[in-house]
């Protein structure tokens, strides 16, 4: 889980440094998917999500 969180933080930094709009969208999607997976894992293991990354992607998923 520590490695997964580390990778999540790296992806978060890449959002600000991505060159194109498509790269920024891909980085943001990666962050959202990782946050969602962390939340699911923590819930399944009876752990609190307080202070952990949250999936902040638009919930209506207009691009899908």
N, C-alpha and C positions, 0 to 999 in steps of 0.2 A: 504494500500500500504506500510506503514511503516513496518508492521509485515512481509509482503512478502519480502521486501528488507532485513530485519533482518535475515529471514530464508535463503535467498540467500547467505548472508555473512557467515553464519554458515556452509553452504554446501561448500563454497569456502575454508574455513579453514580445513574441513574434507578431502579434496582432498590430502593435504600434509600429513595428519595423518592416512590415510587409510592404512591398513596392506597389503592387497593383490592387485594384478593388477586388479582383477574384482571389488573390492571395490572402487578403484581409478576411474575406468571407469564409474561405477554407479554414483559416486559423480560428476564427470565431466559432465555426461549426465544431471543430475539434475540441475546443474548450468546453462548449456546451455538452457534447457527447461524453466527455470525460467527467464533467461535474455530475451529469445524470447517472453515470455508472458508479461514481463514488457514493452518491446519495442512496442508490439502490442497495449497494453492498453494506453501507452503514445501517440502513433500516433493517435489512435481512439479518444483521448480526446484533440487533438491539442497541445500536449506538446512536447517540444524538448527532444531528446534522448541524448543530449550532457552531458557528465559526468556520465551517467547511465551505468550499466553493459551491455555488448554486448555478444551475443552468439558467442563464439570463437571456437565452435566445427568445425571439418573438414567439409566443405560444400559438399564434394562429397560423404559423408556417406558410406564409403567402407564396414562397418560392417553390413549394412542393407540388 
